[in-house]
Amino acid sequence: MTTPNKTSQYGPSPFYPQSVRPRLLVVDDQPANIQALYQIFQTDHEVFMATTGQQALGVCRQVLPDLILLDIMMPDMDGLEVCRQLKADPATTHIPVIFVTGQSEPTDEALALEVGGVDLIHKPVNSCVVRARVQTHLTLKAQAALLRQVTDQVPGMVYQCRLGADGSVCFSYISEGIRKLAGLTPGEVCQEAEKLFALLHPDDKAGFMESMEASATTGQPWRNRFRLCLSGGGLRWFQGNAEVQREADGSCIWHGFVTDVTEEIEVEVKLHSAASVFDSAQESIMITDGDGIIIDVNPAFTRVTGYVRDEVLGQTPKLLKSDCHDVAFYANLWQSLIETGFWRGEVWNRNKGGDILPQLVSIAAIKDATGHIRQYTTIYTDITHLKKKEMLLQREANFDPLTGVYNRRMIADRMRMAITFTVQTQKSMAVCVLDLDDFKPINDSLGHMAGDQVLVEVASRLSACVRENDTVARVGGDEFVLLLLNFDGLKQCHAILKRILESVKLPIYMNGQAAYVSASIGFTLFPLNPSEPEQLLRDADQAMYSAKQAGGGRYQMFRCGHR
């Protein structure tokens, strides 16, 4: 069946109207009924049509109309079943359905509402009535969409929760904020409230439930702070607020919102700790007035920075400033502090002796009763040991633990840097893959410890042969990658490769016993070979295997025509 004034037929690729006019889907097995409704709405609505229940489901999922006028009595699938399936599909559940029927049984209207319909109109339809009802439900749908948009933009989570007289709990509405707060979808929690309650911290569950029961019993607003154990091991603090509505059937409905107050609680804890343990705290603490003038520091501040209390009183925190941060860093710090009343981050300060101090800094604004900032409390935590550990971990992540040269992980970064350098200098770069020829017999005859000693010595020799800006990396087993930069031509490249081969084949002494290895090297030149980094490595690897097949102990250049 076709849409009037349109040539396309509904099927796998229906016509999608481009107008902003409301879209109606009319479903009826009688063309005359469809035509009647079309005449009523054609001037100011986009009208789509279907004559069977199955066709209606397909059209609806493709077009996503704003409202559906649905006949109840149809041969293959009646309108009630069509509505059930639409409401079960998250993509179409929000579309209002008005049933249109020629039956006058009261049970028809009850069934229509039970399966998810919003209204029921009797045939023959009255044009004024049907237009008014359609407009009403389109307006309600638009208002509901606007309300969802507003609540989804509200910080935190807006919800409606129902406690049944039988003790059951369900959420009839939850805004999209639940995704950010708890990593759950509104649909998940509305279907099964326990998914949210299961995240409650074990120590907070009893208090949470008791507060809900107290609110239900007294009719007083619900207020509670609680923690959620989020996926990945995260733990966050939340503040719940809601007004309670008691129903005649004994149930209670809460309308409220939940916000993440983790940062606020952290500030409260820090300020309380600063006030109670100021003198004995191991962390350096500085207190300034609202203009940033230092009015007090604790003994730990003196111990860490070298400045005694009398030296810093009347000064500003700028006396600790190093050259490690630019103006924008401090501008962002103050902007955050002014807007939120709190800032936390890493700062590299300088002590009285000029040494750099990596510190985790927490700054909190303390306001008076009028809301004006009275003081700033700053807590400095020394993270020097963490930075040293971080540097160690970074080295372990980027360097081969056995030989000390770069590992496979760093090749991509080094390749990008090398290519950029080569393009800027308009020189050539050799991408080399080196594999030891006689390594396995050493492992087999002398053992893996001896093999490791050989690899360490070879890596040392390779590093000695290359220049400062070149790269040596062990990518696995006895295979290395070399990035040789700043060549004017092949002659220079050959000279280094020959030096590398000569160096590798020198005897390696272990416990008075000499071991011998040689190397096969495959290489390609960039930009003579203008391929991507991964392809350059594959080309060099191919050339290395050619060198091995030719007897080893030599180098072989990749020829682009051999790929």
N, C-alpha and C positions, 0 to 999 in steps of 0.2 A: 504494500500500500504506500502511496506517495503523499507527501505533504503538499497541500494546495499552494500554488504559486511557486513551487520548487520542483526541480526535475529529478533530484536524487531520491533513491529508495533506501529506507533504513535497512541496515545490514552491517557487515563488518566495518564499513567506513561511512558512517552517517554524516550528513551535512551539519556542520557546527556553525550556528549563526554568529555573526560578528557584532550584532547590535547589543547595546547595553539593556535593551528591554527585557523584562522578566521572561524566563523560559518556562513554558508549561508543557507537560507531557499528558496527553489525553489518551486513555486506554479504554477501549470498548470494542466488543466483537461486532457491533452494528455500525456500519459506516454512516448511517443517518444520524445516530447519536453523536458521533465524532464531528460530523459536519455542523450540527447545531451548536456545539461548543466552540468549534472553530470560528463560526460567524460572530459569536459573542466576543471573542478575545483577539481576533486577527489584527485589529487596528493598533493595539498598544502592547501586544505580547508576541513573543516567538513561540509558535505552537508546533509541537512535535506529536506524532501519533503512533499508536501501536494497536493491533487488533487481537493480539493473543498475549497471555501472561508471559510466555517465554520471550516473545519479541519485546515486551515492555521492559523486562529485566536487562536485556542487551542494550536497548536504546538508553535506558536510564543510566547504566554504568558508563556509557560512552559520552553522553551529552551532559549528565549531572544537572537535570532541570532544577528550577527553583521551587516548583510545586508539581504535584501529580494529582490529576483527576482520574480516579480509578473505578471502573465498573466492578461490581461484586460477582455477578453471575457471568462466567465465561466458560467455554467448553473444555479446553485442555488443562488450564490452571486457573482457579478462581482468584478474584481480587484479594481475598483474605490471605491466601498462600503467597501471592506476589508481595504483599505488604510484609508478611513475616520474613521473607528472604531479604527484602530491602533493609529492614530494620536490623537484621543479623549481620549485614555487611557494613564495616566501619566507613566505607566510602560513600554509602547512600543512607545511612541511618538517620542523618540530620534532615533529610528532605521531607517536608510535610506532605501527608497523603490525605486527600479528601475523597471519601468514597461516594460514588454516584450509583444509586440503585432504584429499580422499579418496585422493589419489595417494600412492604410497610410493616413488617413484623418488628416488634420492639427488640427482639433478640438480635436482629441484624445490626442495629446501632450499637448494642452492647458488644457484639463480636468485633465490629469495626474499630471501636475504641480500644478493645482488649489487645488486638494485634498491633496497635501502634498508630491507627488513624487519628487525625486531629478533628475531623468533622464528617458529617454524612448529609448528603443532599438527595432528595427524592426526585425521580423522573415523573413527568417531564419537567426539565429544569426551568426555573424562572430566571431570566437573564439578569434582572436587578439583584436577586438574591445571590445567585452564584458569583456574580462579579463582586458583590460586597464581601462575601465570605472568602473568596480568593484573595481580595485585597487585604482583608484582615489578617489572614494567615501569612501572607507575604510580608506584611508589616511586622508581625510578631517574629517571623524568621529573621528579618533584618535587625530587629531590636536585639534578638538573642545573639546574633552574630556580633553585633556591636558590643554587647555585654561581655561576650567571650573575649573579644579583642581587648577590651579595657582590663578585664581581670587577668588576662595573660600578660599584660604589660606591667601589672602591679608587682613590685618587688615581693618575692616570697610566693606563697601559695594561698589562693582563696578556695574555700571549700564549703560544702554543706554535708553534715554528717548526721545520721539518724541512729538513735539507740532504741530498738524495739522494746515493747513491753516484755518480750520473752528473753531479753538480754542480748539479742543479736545486734551487731553493728554493721552499718553499710554506709558508703559514701554515694550520695546521689549526684554530686557534682564536685569536681576538682579541676582547678585551672592547670594550664600547661607548666606553671612554675614547679610542679611536682617533679618534672624531669630533671631540673637543675638541682633541686634540693635533695632528692632521694634517689635519682637515677631510675625512676619508675614512670610509666605512662599513665595518664588519667584513666584510660580504659582498663588497665591492669588493676588499679586500686578500686575503681568503681565495681568491677566484677568480683574482687576478692580483697576486702579491707585488711585481712590478716597479712597480706604482703607488705603493707606499710608498718603495721604494728610489730611484725617480726624483726624490724630493724631497730626497735627500741633497745637502748643499752640495758643489760640485765639489771643494773642497779637503779634504773629509772622506771621500770615497768610498773611496779607496785604503786609508786607515787602518782604516775600518770593515770592509772585506772581509778585510783582513789579520788583524784581531782575531778575526773569525769562524773563519778558517782555522786560526789558532793554537789556538783553543779546541777545534776539531774534532780537531786533530792530537794535542794534549796531554791532552785530556779535562779541562782546567782550566776553571773558571767563566769566563763571558764578561763582560767589563767594558769599556765604551766610552762616551766622551762625543762627541757629534756634533751637527751642526746640520741642521735641515730648513728648506728654502726653501718657505714656505707660500704659498697663493694670496693675491693682493693684495700680494705683495712682502714679507710678514713673514718674519722670520728668528728662530728660537728654538733654544735649546740644550737637549739632552736627555741623560739618563744612562740607559744600558741595563745591566741586570744579569740574568744567567741562569745556571742550572745546566745542564750538558750531559749528555746520555744517549746513549751510543754503541750502535748496534744491530748485530746479527749480520750484516746485509746490507751493512754499510759506511756506512750513513747515520747522521746525528746528529740528535738532537732537543733543542732548547733550551726549557726552561720558565722564563719570566722575566717581567720587567716593565720598563717604560720610564716615566720621569718627566720633567717639564719642570723644568729647573734653571736657566732663564734668570736668574731673580732672584738665585739663589745665586751664579752666576758674576758677575753685575753687582756684587754686594757684594764678592766676592773681588777683582775688578779695582779697585774703588774703594779698598778698604783697602790693597792693595798700592801703588797710586799715591800714596795719602796718606802712606804710610810712606817712599816713595822721593823724592818731590818736594815734601815738606811746605813747605819754606822758599821754593821757587821757583815754587810753583803760582800760577796766576792766580786760581783760585777761593779764596774764603775758607774756611778750615778751622778747626774748633773741636774740641777734645778735652775731654771731661768724664769724671769718675770715675763709678763705678756709681751714685752718689747724685745725679748731675747737676751737680756742682760743676766749674766750668771750671778745667782744669789746664794748658791750653796753647792758643794761637792762632797762626796764621802771619802773616807780614807782610801778605799780601793782605787778611786780616781787618781789620787796622788801617787799611789804605788805603781800604777800602770803607765801614767803619762809623764810622771816626773815633776809635774806642777804642784806646788803646795797650795793650800786653800787660799791664802792671802794673795797669791799671785794671780789667781783667776777671777776673784770676786770683782765685779764691775766690768769684766771683759765680756766678749761674746764667744760662742763656740767656734768662730772663725780661727781662733788661735790654734786649733787642732787641724785645720784644713791642710790637706796635701795637694799635690798637683795631679792626683789620680782621677779626679772627676771634673767635668766641664761645667760651665754655667748652667746649661740646660738641666743637668742632673739636680742641682740644688734648687732650680726653679720648680721642677716637678715635685721635689720633696716638699717644698713649702706649699705648693698648690694643693697637694694631697692632704697635708696637715691642716690647712685652713678649711678645706671642704669637708673632711671627714673627722678631724680632730685626732687623727692617729696616722703614724707612718712607721713602717718597719722595713728594714732592708740592710744590705751590706754596705759599709762605708770603710774606705781605706784612709784612716787618719794618720797624723804624724805626732810623735811624742816630743817632749822638750829637747831630747837629744838629737832629733831629726830622723829617728827610725820610723819606718812605716808600720802602722798597726792595722791589720785587717780585723774589723769588728762588726758584729751584728748589732745594729742600733734600733732601738724602739723608742719612739717619741710619742708622748701622749699629751694632749692639751687638757688642762684642768680649768673648767669654767665655774664662774660664780653663779649665784641664784638667778641673776639677770641674763645669763647666757654668754656673758663676755669672758674671753680667755684671761684667766688670772695668772696662770703659770704653765710652763712646759716641763715635764719630767722626762729626762732622757736616760736610758739604761744602755750601757755599752758592754757587750759580751765579747771577750777575746776569742777569736776563732782562728788564731794562728795555727794551732795544731790541726784543725780541720782543713785549712788551706794546704798544709803540707801533705796531709793524707789525700786530699783531692788531687794534688799534683802527682802523687805517687800512683793513684788509681788511673789518672789520665795517661801516665807513662806506660802503665801496664796495659792499657787499652790500645795504645798506639804503637808500642814497640815490641819486638820479638823478645820474649823473656830469656831465651837462650843466648842469642848473639848480640842483642842490644841495638840492632838496626831496626828500621821501620818494619811493621808487619803488613799483612795483606789489607787490613782495614784502611791504612793510610795511603795506599796506592792511588785511589780515586782522587783524594784531595791533592796529593803531590802532582798528579797528572794535570789536573786543572790549573794549578799554579804554574807548572812548567810550560804548558801550552800558552798561557797568557803572557808569560815572560818571553817566550820565543817569538810570539806575534809582535810584541812591543819592540823587541830588539832587532827584529827582522834577521835573526840568525837561524840555525838549524838545531834540532834536538834529536838525539838517538834514544829510541825506546828499545831496551835490550832485555831479553830473557836468557838467563844463564842456568845451566843444569850441569851438575858434576857428573863426569863420565864413569869414574871408578869408585863410587862411594859405597855401593852395596857390598862388595867384597870386604871392605873395612868393617862394616857393621857385622857381617857374618863371621869374620875371622877374629876380630879384636873386641867385639862387643859394642853395645850401643853407647856406653860411656865414651869410648874412643871415638865413635862416630860423632858424638856431640862435640868433642874437642876439635875434631876436624872442621865442623861447621863453624865453630867460634873463630878458629884461625882463618878460615876462608873469608868470613864476614869482615874480619879485621883487615885482611889484605885488600879486599875490595874497597873498603872505606879509605885505605891509604892510597889507592890508585886513582880515585876520583877526586874532583875538585870540590870546593866549599859548597857551591850551589847545586851540586849533583845529588842524586838520591840513590841509596842502596836499601833494598827491602828484601826480607826473606818471606816468601809467599807460601812455603810449605816444603817439608822434606828437605831435599838438597837443591831446591830451586830458588833463584833470586831474580829480582827485577832491578834493572839499573836505568835511571833517567839521566842522560849525559847532555848538558846544556851548552849553549853558546859556541856552536861550531860554525866556522865559515864554509866548511866543505868536508868531503869524505876523508881527506888526507888526515885531518886532525882526529877524526873519529877512529880511523884505523890505528893510529898511533896509540890511543888509549886502550883500545880493545887488545892490541898485541901486548901491551904492558900488563893488562889484566891476565891474559892467558899465561904469560911467562911467570907472573907472580903466583898464580894458583898452582902451577905444576912444580913449584919448588918443594922439597921434602918437608914434611911436617913431623917433628920429633915428639914422641910421647913415651916417657919412661925409657929414654935411650934408644927407642926403636923408631925408625923412619917409616912414614906412610906417604904414599904418593896418590894424588888425584889430578885429573885434568878437567877441563871445562869445555862445554859446547855452548856457543853464544849465537843467538839469532837476534837480529836487530832490524829496525826500520827507521827511516828518517822522516821527521815532520819539519816543515810542511810539504816536503816532496811527496810524502804520503799524507794526504789531508784528511784522513779518516777520523772518526770519533775515537775517544780514548780506549774504549773497550775493543774496538776493531784493531787499533794499533797494537795492543797487547796480543791479540790473537794472531796478527800477522807476524810479530816478533817470535811468538811461540812456534808458529809454523816453520819459520826460518831456522829456529833452534833445532827442531827435529831433522831438518835437512842437514844441518851441520853434524848431528849425531850419526845420521845414515852415511855420511861421507867419511866416517871414521873417528869423529870426535876430536877434541883438542884444537878446535878451530872456531872461527866465527863465520857467519853466513848472513848476507843482507837479503831482506825480503824484496822480491820483485813484484810490483803491483799487478802485473799481468799473470802471475802464478796463483792468484786467489781462486 
